[in-house]
């Protein structure tokens, strides 16, 4: 209802960034809210959208993909963390026209599994520089998959992989897959249970 009210009473002609994350609004908009949001006049002008923790439905991301006009490729930064996103929804994202315009993508704390990362690798993200896959029940095979599919992410420089098990050999594979024209890949990992560590893997 809140999103519908936004659509009805406010045009927000200059609005380009919108955060409706759970921590900001305190209540879920759900799938119906996502659908209402895509009908707002300002939606096609958004360059950054945060719906983290505010949909909590397996088909929430699909609703966003399905209802976004194909000729509205303005969105550059998408946060959709903690929304029960599954591998099935990621397949829809990978085939989304707007995905080719994304610069950053936050899918942390979802339910992707290795199958979700595999589906993601079937997409094309030429401008994506940062992706967060933290806390998604991923194994080292997911990191290996990213390395093998590096052509899908030619601009990638930062991967969030916290709270997922990872092996040093898989880090080396991903590092080796990054084009030499790029300076570094920042891979965010758990240092231990209480402390996070960001490790930078230089390519020189």
Buried (B, 14 or more C-beta within 10 A) or exposed (E): EEBBEBBEEEEBEEBBEBBBBBEEBEEBBBBBBBBBBBEBEBBBBBBBBBBBBBBBBBBBBBBBBEBBEEEBBBBBBBBBBBBBBBBBBBBBBBEBBBBEBBBBBBBBBBBBBBBBBBBBBEBBBEBBBBBBBBBBBBBBEBBBBBBBBBEBBBEBBBBBBBBBBBEEEBBEBBBEBBEEEEEBBEBBBBEEEEEEEEEEBEEE
